[in-house]
Amino acid sequence: MKFDLKATFTFSNDISSIKKEIENFVSNYSKVIIEKDKSVKIENIKIQKNQLSLNVTSAGVFRPHNALLQMKNSMSQEFGKKHKLGVREIVIENYEIQFALEKKPLKKVTIPFADVKSKDKLATISLKNVDEEFLQRNYIDRMISLVKEKVENQYYEGKGEFWKLIWESGAKKPVWTKDPTEEMVKLGWLKQGPTKGKWFYRPQITAIMKTMEKIAVEEVLKPLGFQEIIESNIVPFDVWLKTGHLEGMPGEFYYIAEPATRDAEKWVRFVDLTKITKEVPFDELKKNVSIPNAGICYAQCPVIYWSFKGKTISEKSLPVLVYDNTAISGRYESGGRHGIERVDEFHRIEPVYIGTREQLLKLREKLLDRYKHVFNKIFELEWRMAWVTPWYMTQAGKIGDTSSQDTGTIDFEAYMPYRGDRKKSEWLEFQNLSILGDKYIKAFNIKAQKSELWSGCSGVGLERWTTAFLAQKGLDPNKWPAGFRKYLKELPKGIEFL
């Protein structure tokens, strides 16, 4: 890695009269740095009025921008006492950083704040007119990492996930081959919501979904000792920053804008326009709402982790087993919506578990047993389990099966008869189970008295469970498996419309 930096220090007063002292200071400081990294050079020292300009180059581990920050503090101490001088600001006029890449870029890479050029496996980022705050926030190293990440991603874009079958139930004869959502709409059980990707659930389908909820809690979670908690539907950005969601999927959130004020006088024009036009005056609305700083729940686990932020959990409380059943998830699906299984607003139960590696591996086996019990004995589904690893984990070699892989995700997929041949059609991912290692434990600084902690989650999507079941078993309760009929023998009469 090579660094070539040109910077200017601006002092509080003219330093021309102490030019020799400044030069001697820089020379001595250079000697101190060279003891740490022999490749560092400080050259082209120029003093004019209240400014000191210089070049810092390095081909080692020592970052020139770090040298500048340290130099500023030392100069302020040295010349503050002697000459009542201080450094007002540092400006990097030009900064070029060369570093090796593991692979040759397939296309041009762009990042904020800098120009990026590459030749074979060598990348160069160039920055101009960067201020001191930029240096202090450690942007430089993150920019280098981002370039490397983007080049690496070019080789995995479009490859999707690693997928490995680990278990399947075997074929089962479906009751019918119709799309359950379409049929429920015809029967009046469902109505598309007032905005895209949402549904209004009438009594019949509501009864089925509430039954799914009851089965998940009573057959899976309670037998394993999970305790219910209640969390907020609104997630602030700082939580998503820690979990990585904000940089991973910003185009999928529903953002929340708070009123900028409750002062009725500020809203008079908005109200008047609304009364006159009977339309929403959006231009006027923009004046009275603040920039979003939060969003609607995307998944319940981030806020659950936040609730443990900075806490030390007693050994006797491990593993922590909790679930939320109240926060409604919002995800902007755009053109990918279909039926009640791919929606912008859905209902799910989110179990989160925190414990030692050994505790979570044992819990995974217990969860798998409980899920198998529900899907085999109660639902009598045709389904399968697959080990899945997103492409960003695949490239790091984090793939495997449940016998050799500690962290990662198992997807549960159900055959959807209305989609066609079971071997050629897309199955529905209706459940998953993940162990995430210490990713979120470190992000939220969660500790135990003695143990090293891991965490995981296993979201239960009620719409997905319902669709998987109805796609295979139909809408007639008389044709449902006996195990499910123990929980729901008959449907409500519903509402008749003329």
C-alpha positions in Angstrom: 0.0 0.0 0.0 1.4 3.4 -1.0 0.2 6.8 0.3 1.0 10.2 -1.1 -0.5 13.2 0.8 -0.2 16.9 0.3 -1.6 18.9 3.2 -1.7 22.4 4.7 -1.8 23.4 8.4 -3.4 26.8 9.0 -2.2 28.5 12.3 -3.9 31.1 14.4 -1.2 33.7 13.5 1.7 34.4 11.1 4.5 31.8 11.6 7.1 33.3 9.3 9.1 34.6 12.2 9.6 31.2 13.6 10.2 29.4 10.3 13.3 27.7 11.6 11.6 26.4 14.7 8.8 25.0 12.7 11.2 23.3 10.3 13.2 21.8 13.2 10.0 20.5 14.8 8.9 18.8 11.6 12.3 17.3 11.1 12.3 15.9 14.7 8.8 14.7 14.3 9.8 12.9 11.1 12.5 11.0 12.9 10.0 9.8 15.5 7.7 8.5 12.8 10.5 6.8 10.9 11.3 4.7 14.0 7.8 3.3 13.7 7.8 3.0 9.9 11.0 3.5 7.8 9.0 4.1 4.6 7.5 7.4 5.9 8.9 10.6 4.4 7.9 14.2 5.2 9.1 16.5 2.4 8.6 19.8 0.5 8.1 21.8 3.6 6.9 25.3 2.8 6.0 28.1 5.2 4.0 31.2 4.0 2.4 33.6 6.4 0.2 31.5 8.7 0.4 28.3 6.7 2.6 25.3 6.7 2.5 23.0 3.6 4.1 19.6 3.3 4.1 16.2 1.6 3.9 12.9 3.5 4.5 9.6 1.7 4.5 6.1 3.0 4.7 2.6 1.6 4.2 0.8 5.0 1.5 0.4 7.6 1.6 3.9 9.0 -1.1 6.2 7.5 0.0 9.7 6.6 -3.4 11.1 7.6 -2.9 9.7 11.1 0.6 11.4 11.2 -1.1 14.7 10.4 -3.5 14.5 13.3 -0.8 13.5 15.7 1.4 16.3 14.4 -1.3 18.9 14.9 -1.7 18.0 18.6 2.1 18.0 19.1 2.5 21.4 17.4 -0.3 23.0 19.3 1.4 21.9 22.6 4.8 23.0 21.5 4.0 26.4 20.0 1.0 27.2 22.2 3.3 27.5 25.2 6.1 29.4 23.5 4.3 31.6 21.0 0.6 31.5 21.8 0.0 29.7 18.5 -2.5 27.0 17.7 -3.5 25.0 14.5 -6.9 26.2 13.4 -7.4 23.6 10.7 -5.8 20.9 8.5 -6.8 20.6 4.8 -5.6 17.8 2.6 -5.2 19.3 -0.8 -4.5 16.0 -2.5 -4.3 12.5 -1.3 -3.5 9.4 -3.4 -3.6 5.9 -2.0 -2.5 2.8 -4.0 -3.4 -0.7 -2.8 -3.5 -4.2 -4.2 -6.8 -6.0 -5.0 -7.4 -9.7 -4.9 -9.0 -9.6 -8.3 -8.9 -7.4 -11.3 -12.1 -5.2 -11.5 -14.6 -6.2 -14.1 -15.9 -2.7 -14.4 -15.3 0.8 -13.1 -15.7 1.2 -9.3 -17.1 4.4 -7.9 -17.4 5.6 -4.3 -18.3 8.9 -2.6 -15.6 11.5 -1.9 -13.0 10.1 -4.2 -12.0 9.2 -7.7 -11.1 5.6 -8.2 -8.8 4.2 -10.9 -7.5 0.7 -11.4 -5.0 -1.1 -13.5 -5.0 -4.9 -13.4 -5.0 -5.7 -9.6 -3.8 -2.2 -8.5 -6.3 0.4 -7.4 -5.8 4.1 -6.7 -8.2 6.4 -4.9 -7.7 10.2 -5.1 -9.1 12.7 -2.7 -9.0 16.5 -2.9 -9.7 19.3 -0.3 -10.5 16.9 2.6 -10.9 18.5 6.0 -9.7 17.4 9.5 -13.1 16.0 10.5 -13.0 13.7 7.5 -9.7 12.3 8.8 -10.8 11.9 12.4 -13.9 9.9 11.3 -11.7 7.2 9.8 -13.3 7.5 6.4 -10.1 6.7 4.6 -9.8 3.1 5.7 -13.5 2.5 5.2 -13.1 3.8 1.6 -10.3 1.4 0.9 -12.4 -1.5 2.3 -15.4 -0.4 0.2 -13.4 -0.4 -3.0 -12.1 -4.0 -2.2 -15.7 -5.1 -1.3 -17.2 -3.6 -4.5 -14.6 -5.4 -6.7 -15.2 -8.7 -4.9 -18.9 -8.3 -5.3 -18.5 -7.9 -9.1 -17.5 -11.6 -9.2 -20.6 -12.7 -7.3 -23.3 -10.5 -8.6 -26.2 -12.5 -10.0 -24.9 -15.8 -8.5 -27.6 -15.7 -5.8 -27.3 -18.0 -2.8 -25.5 -21.2 -2.1 -28.2 -23.8 -1.7 -27.8 -27.4 -0.5 -30.6 -29.8 0.2 -30.3 -31.4 3.6 -33.8 -33.0 4.2 -37.1 -33.5 2.3 -40.4 -35.0 3.3 -41.1 -36.8 0.1 -44.0 -36.1 -2.4 -47.5 -35.8 -1.1 -50.7 -35.6 -3.2 -52.1 -32.1 -3.0 -55.9 -31.5 -2.4 -56.0 -29.0 -5.3 -53.9 -26.9 -7.7 -55.4 -23.5 -7.3 -53.8 -20.3 -6.1 -55.2 -19.8 -2.5 -55.0 -16.0 -2.6 -57.0 -15.7 -5.8 -59.6 -18.1 -4.5 -59.9 -16.3 -1.2 -60.4 -13.0 -3.0 -63.3 -14.6 -5.0 -64.9 -15.9 -1.8 -64.6 -12.5 -0.1 -62.2 -13.7 2.6 -59.6 -11.2 1.4 -59.5 -7.7 0.1 -56.5 -5.9 -1.3 -55.5 -3.1 1.1 -55.8 0.6 0.6 -52.2 0.8 -0.4 -49.9 -1.5 -2.5 -48.8 -4.8 -1.0 -51.2 -4.8 1.9 -54.3 -6.9 2.6 -57.5 -6.7 4.6 -58.1 -10.0 6.2 -61.8 -10.9 6.8 -62.9 -13.4 9.6 -62.3 -16.7 7.7 -58.6 -16.1 6.8 -58.0 -14.2 10.1 -59.1 -17.4 11.9 -56.7 -19.5 9.9 -53.8 -17.0 10.5 -54.5 -16.8 14.2 -54.5 -20.6 14.4 -51.1 -20.5 12.7 -50.0 -18.1 15.4 -51.3 -20.3 18.2 -49.6 -23.4 16.8 -46.3 -21.6 16.5 -46.4 -20.5 20.1 -47.8 -23.6 21.7 -46.1 -26.3 19.6 -42.7 -24.6 18.9 -41.8 -21.8 21.2 -43.4 -22.5 24.6 -42.2 -26.1 24.8 -38.6 -24.8 24.4 -39.0 -22.1 27.0 -39.3 -19.0 24.9 -40.8 -15.9 26.7 -42.9 -13.3 25.0 -41.8 -9.6 24.8 -43.4 -6.6 23.2 -41.4 -4.1 21.1 -41.9 -0.9 19.1 -43.0 -0.9 15.4 -40.6 1.9 14.7 -36.8 1.4 14.4 -34.4 4.4 14.6 -31.6 4.5 12.0 -28.8 4.1 14.6 -30.1 0.5 15.3 -30.1 -0.4 11.6 -26.6 1.1 11.3 -25.3 -1.3 13.9 -27.1 -4.4 12.3 -26.0 -3.4 8.8 -29.6 -3.2 7.5 -29.2 0.5 6.6 -26.4 -0.2 4.2 -27.7 -3.5 3.1 -31.3 -2.8 2.0 -32.2 0.9 2.1 -34.4 0.5 -0.9 -36.7 -1.9 1.0 -37.6 0.2 4.1 -40.8 2.2 4.8 -39.4 5.4 6.2 -41.1 7.5 8.9 -41.2 11.3 8.9 -42.2 13.0 12.1 -44.0 16.3 12.2 -41.5 19.2 12.3 -43.9 21.0 14.7 -47.2 20.6 16.5 -47.8 24.4 16.3 -51.3 24.7 14.9 -50.5 28.0 13.2 -47.8 26.3 11.1 -50.4 23.9 9.8 -53.1 26.4 8.9 -52.2 26.7 5.3 -52.0 22.9 4.9 -55.5 22.5 6.5 -57.0 25.3 4.4 -55.6 23.8 1.2 -56.9 20.4 2.1 -60.4 21.8 2.8 -60.5 23.7 -0.4 -59.0 21.2 -2.9 -60.0 18.0 -1.1 -56.6 16.7 -2.0 -53.3 16.4 -0.1 -51.1 19.5 -0.6 -47.8 17.6 -0.7 -45.7 20.7 -1.4 -47.1 22.3 1.8 -46.7 19.0 3.7 -43.0 18.9 3.0 -42.6 22.2 4.9 -44.0 20.7 8.1 -42.4 17.3 8.3 -38.8 16.5 9.2 -36.4 14.3 7.3 -36.9 10.6 8.3 -34.7 9.3 11.1 -36.5 6.0 11.5 -38.4 3.4 9.7 -41.2 0.8 10.1 -40.0 -2.6 11.5 -38.2 -4.6 8.8 -37.6 -7.6 11.1 -38.1 -7.6 14.9 -34.6 -8.9 15.8 -32.7 -5.6 15.6 -34.8 -3.9 18.3 -34.6 -7.0 20.4 -30.8 -6.8 20.2 -30.9 -3.1 20.9 -32.8 -3.9 24.2 -29.7 -5.8 25.4 -27.2 -3.1 24.3 -24.4 -2.8 26.8 -25.8 -5.4 29.1 -24.0 -8.2 30.9 -26.3 -11.3 31.1 -26.0 -13.6 34.1 -24.9 -17.2 33.3 -28.1 -18.5 34.9 -30.2 -16.6 32.4 -28.5 -18.3 29.4 -29.7 -19.1 26.9 -31.9 -16.0 26.5 -35.0 -17.2 24.6 -37.5 -14.4 23.7 -40.0 -13.7 20.9 -42.0 -10.7 19.7 -45.5 -11.3 18.3 -46.7 -7.7 18.0 -44.6 -5.6 15.6 -45.9 -5.7 12.0 -43.1 -5.8 9.4 -43.0 -3.5 6.4 -40.9 -4.2 3.3 -41.2 -2.4 0.0 -41.3 -5.3 -2.5 -42.0 -3.1 -5.6 -42.7 -5.4 -8.5 -42.2 -8.7 -6.6 -45.5 -8.8 -4.8 -47.8 -11.8 -5.2 -50.7 -12.9 -3.2 -50.4 -12.9 0.6 -47.0 -14.6 0.5 -45.0 -11.7 -0.9 -46.4 -8.5 0.5 -45.2 -5.1 1.8 -46.8 -5.6 5.2 -46.8 -8.9 7.0 -47.3 -10.5 10.3 -44.6 -12.6 11.9 -43.3 -14.0 15.2 -39.6 -13.4 15.7 -37.9 -15.7 18.2 -34.4 -14.5 19.1 -31.9 -16.6 21.1 -28.7 -15.6 22.8 -26.3 -18.1 24.4 -23.1 -20.0 24.1 -22.2 -21.7 20.9 -22.9 -25.1 22.4 -26.3 -23.9 23.7 -27.4 -22.5 20.4 -26.3 -25.6 18.4 -28.4 -27.8 20.8 -31.3 -25.3 20.5 -31.1 -25.5 16.7 -31.7 -29.3 16.9 -34.6 -28.8 19.3 -36.1 -26.1 17.0 -35.7 -28.4 14.0 -37.5 -31.2 15.9 -40.4 -28.9 16.8 -40.8 -27.5 13.3 -40.7 -31.0 11.9 -43.5 -32.0 14.3 -45.7 -29.1 13.1 -45.1 -29.5 9.4 -45.2 -33.3 9.3 -47.8 -34.2 12.0 -50.1 -31.1 12.1 -49.9 -29.6 8.6 -48.8 -32.8 6.8 -46.9 -30.7 4.2 -44.7 -31.6 1.4 -41.6 -29.7 2.2 -37.8 -29.7 2.4 -34.9 -28.0 4.2 -31.9 -26.5 2.5 -28.7 -25.0 3.9 -28.5 -21.5 2.3 -25.7 -19.0 2.4 -25.9 -15.6 0.7 -23.2 -14.9 -1.9 -21.3 -12.6 0.5 -20.8 -15.5 2.8 -20.2 -18.0 0.0 -17.2 -16.0 -1.2 -15.8 -16.2 2.3 -16.1 -19.9 2.3 -18.8 -20.0 4.9 -20.8 -22.8 3.4 -21.6 -26.3 4.5 -24.4 -28.4 6.1 -25.7 -28.7 9.6 -23.2 -31.4 10.5 -20.2 -29.2 9.8 -21.5 -25.7 9.8 -22.2 -23.8 13.0 -23.3 -20.4 11.6 -25.7 -19.8 8.7 -29.3 -20.3 7.7 -31.5 -23.2 7.0 -34.5 -22.5 4.8 -37.7 -24.4 4.9 -39.4 -24.7 1.5 -42.9 -25.9 0.6 -44.1 -27.2 -2.7 -46.8 -25.0 -4.3 -49.0 -27.1 -6.5 -50.5 -24.2 -8.4 -47.0 -23.2 -9.7 -46.7 -26.4 -11.6 -44.3 -29.4 -11.6 -42.6 -29.9 -8.3 -39.2 -30.4 -9.9 -39.4 -27.4 -12.2 -41.4 -24.9 -10.2 -40.3 -22.5 -7.5 -41.0 -23.6 -4.0 -42.0 -21.2 -1.3 -39.5 -20.4 1.5 -41.9 -20.3 4.4 -39.6 -20.6 7.4 -36.0 -20.2 8.3 -33.6 -20.8 11.2 -30.4 -18.9 11.6 -27.4 -18.9 13.9 -25.4 -15.7 13.4 -22.4 -16.1 15.5 -21.2 -13.0 17.4 -22.2 -10.5 14.7 -24.9 -8.7 16.6 -23.4 -9.5 20.0 -20.4 -7.4 19.1 -22.5 -4.7 17.4 -24.5 -4.1 20.5 -21.8 -4.9 23.0 -23.8 -7.7 24.7 -21.8 -9.7 27.3 -22.1 -12.6 29.7 -20.4 -13.0 33.1 -18.0 -15.7 31.7 -19.2 -17.1 28.4 -18.6 -16.0 24.9 -22.0 -15.3 23.4 -23.6 -16.0 20.0 -27.1 -15.3 18.8 -29.7 -16.3 16.2 -33.3 -15.9 15.1 -36.0 -17.9 13.3 -38.8 -15.7 11.9 -42.2 -17.3 11.7 -44.2 -15.6 8.9 -47.9 -16.2 9.4 -48.8 -15.3 5.8 -46.1 -17.8 4.6 -47.3 -20.6 6.9 -50.9 -20.0 5.8 -50.1 -19.9 2.1 -47.9 -23.0 2.2 -50.7 -24.9 4.1 -53.6 -23.7 1.9 -51.8 -24.2 -1.4 -51.5 -27.9 -0.6 -54.6 -28.5 1.6 -57.2 -26.2 0.1 -59.9 -24.0 1.7 -62.3 -26.7 2.7 -61.8 -27.5 6.5 -63.2 -31.0 5.9 -60.2 -31.8 3.8 -57.6 -30.5 6.3 -55.4 -32.9 8.3 -56.7 -34.1 11.6 -53.8 -32.5 13.5 -54.7 -29.0 12.2 -58.5 -29.6 12.7 -57.8 -30.1 16.4 -56.9 -26.4 16.5 -59.5 -25.1 14.0 -62.5 -27.3 13.4 -64.6 -24.8 11.4 -64.4 -21.4 10.0 -66.4 -18.3 11.0 -69.4 -17.6 8.8 -68.0 -14.3 7.8 -69.8 -11.4 6.3 -72.3 -11.6 3.4 -72.4 -8.7 0.9 -75.4 -7.9 -1.3 
